[in-house]
Amino acid sequence: MRIIVTGGAGFIGSHITDAYLAAGHEVVVIDSLWAHGGGRRDNIAERASFVHVDIRDPGIERIFREFAPEVVSHHAAQHSVAISSRDPQLDAQVNVLGLLNVLETSVKAGVKKVIFASSGATFGEPKTLPITEGTPQWPESPYAITKMVAEHYLRFFRMQHGIDFTSLRYGNVYGPRQDPNGEAGVVSIFIGRFLAQQGVKIYWDGEQTRDYIYVGDIAALNVLALQRGGGACYGIGTNKKTSVNEIYRALVDVTGFEAPIEHLPRRPGDVRDAQIDSSLAAQELSWLPKTTLLEGMKKTVDYFRERLPA
Ligand SMILES: NC(=O)c1ccc[n+]([C@@H]2O[C@H](COP(=O)([O-])OP(=O)(O)OC[C@H]3O[C@@H](n4cnc5c(N)ncnc54)[C@H](O)[C@@H]3O)[C@@H](O)[C@H]2O)c1
């Protein structure tokens, strides 16, 4: 298949690009290498073509016309909850208007399907856990609002133009190439501190939880979504709650360093718990996460260790 991966220089998008190439597909990455995102040129596999362009640029039409992709994996985004709260207009420009440019261009180019990186953040702080596809979305940040709105646009474009979609509502994705500003930022921030033999900050009591999912499992999921899951949104996680304290202890196990902890009060807006039930993705996409937290942490620590300055 011919596939365009937007945001393919970023953390998750670059792993998806690698997985698509490994499965024998042809990939063009489009990415603006946004200064505040995780995009880096050296994340992009040599076998992928790369176009340095903003998804809001009408000029993407030429790339779509010439390459004629069958699928677009839309992973480019303003990816930070904090930046979205400071600058909701920027967030909406990239995450809504950028998406619309990608969708309109996709329609013109005859793209069959768009795979979209949505987020568990669209649920805010749900009344009951685990989150399922039936949980009401109640986004609590501009970032989460634009991710939810995007799903409605995808539905509209499917009805109006017959372009299919699969929306994947990721939990907190972690792994090699991870950017500290993204949704699972705590993992890469902690790893950086552990490897520098420095202390870490733990807010609240450290018992707040998230559903951490390894990026390799997300890449495998995106390969399955090429053929399955049309017209649907899926919760994507491990169905396990992992606390900040557990992340801390896993890193002590992996690195052998007992990082000093500075305890700080809860930050405004911090959500207590998150846990995503992915039974529907298991049933309809035949996807199950395979990587345990300890395995994932080991791989992530190894990656960052190799890149330490000598
Ligand atoms: N990391 C997570 O835990 C997580 C969870 C849920 C959803 N997501 C979503 O997954 C996607 C990838 O996130 P990530 O963590 O890999 O972040 P990332 O910053 O590493 O990747 C995003 C990429 O988008 C690019 N980009 C940003 N603005 C752009 C623009 N205007 N035009 C073209 N490219 C642009 C960046 O340069 C970057 O390479 C995003 O859509 C994010 O919202 C991530």
The ligand as an ORCA input file, in Angstrom:
! r2SCAN-3c Opt
* xyz 0 1
  N       2.251     10.367     23.247
  C       1.073     10.008     23.721
  O       0.979      9.442     24.810
  C      -0.188     10.273     22.934
  C      -1.425      9.890     23.492
  C      -2.592     10.110     22.775
  C      -2.529     10.663     21.513
  N      -1.323     11.044     21.006
  C      -1.318     11.637     19.656
  O      -0.436     10.891     18.839
  C       0.168     11.744     17.871
  C       1.677     11.653     17.938
  O       2.090     12.126     19.221
  P       3.583     12.031     19.719
  O       3.546     11.800     21.180
  O       4.322     11.092     18.842
  O       4.067     13.528     19.503
  P       5.291     14.094     18.624
  O       5.384     15.567     18.890
  O       6.517     13.284     18.861
  O       4.782     13.860     17.133
  C       3.946     14.788     16.482
  C       4.602     15.193     15.182
  O       3.744     16.145     14.535
  C       4.581     17.127     13.933
  N       3.810     18.354     13.763
  C       3.351     19.197     14.717
  N       2.696     20.221     14.155
  C       2.732     20.015     12.810
  C       2.207     20.709     11.699
  N       1.515     21.854     11.865
  N       2.437     20.208     10.453
  C       3.139     19.071     10.278
  N       3.663     18.365     11.300
  C       3.440     18.818     12.551
  C       5.724     17.313     14.899
  O       6.851     17.888     14.274
  C       5.953     15.878     15.364
  O       6.918     15.234     14.556
  C      -0.382     13.140     18.141
  O      -1.506     13.342     17.324
  C      -0.787     13.066     19.602
  O      -1.785     14.007     19.912
  C      -0.155     10.861     21.678
*
